[in-house]
Amino acid sequence: DIVLTQSPALAVSLGQRATISCKTNQNVDYYGNSYMHWYQQKPGQQPKLLIYLASNLASGIPARFSGRGSGTDFTLTIDPVEADDTATYYCQQSRNLPNTFGAGTKLELK
Amino acid sequence: EVQLKESGPGLVQPSQTLSLTCTVSGFSLTDYSVHWVRQPPGKGLEWMGVMWSGGSTAYNSALKSRLSISRDTSKSQVFLKMNSLQTEDTAIYYCTRDLGGDDYFDYWGQGVMVTVSS
């Protein structure tokens, strides 16, 4: 199984940039696509798709969110951070079954 | 409007079988695949398996011996059955829609909390 590693937590000030990283133990690129996706989950809610295929913004997601990366190193950036962004962020790979998720990064405000 | 809704028992006894139903609306099961993902309380997400739009299935190898996913397209329902439940199977169980056929999930049900306890 592909293992995804995320930092457990990140504290950022309002209006600043948050960069959340996700590293995989295997390459998740295939035929020009990076099979890495990002979700936001707030307490008591289901996850919400933010970014798919590494850098594509999901429908209805504000442009403050962006994703980049390839191979084994990926980042989700939120710029500028707003109060509503406090949540846990998960990366997920779909290069190989089983689909696997990172353990999540909890974003908090300073 | 796309919707998915999980239903099933909130409490299951150890060693028993869990049966969950995901009822979808706003799309066809023959056009989109539906996956099951679970989340133990306070923990991360675990992919369980998928009912592909074409009717075949795939399972997480960690659960494969206990898990079965099926569907009834006429009722727009996907079913999950997992046997030999243990306390570590206590979790919120979600069904999700696969947006582009590349196993990323644009719509999620609200989830159903399943507790395994005697």
Interface residues (C-beta under 8 A of the other chain):
Chain A: D1 N33 Y35 H37 Y39 Q46 P47 K48 L49 Y52 L53 A58 S59 Y90 Q92 S94 L97 P98 N99 T100 F101 G102 A103 G104
Chain B: H35 G44 L45 E46 W47 A58 N60 S61 A62 Y94 L99 G100 D102 D103 Y104 F105 D106 W108 G109 Q110 G111
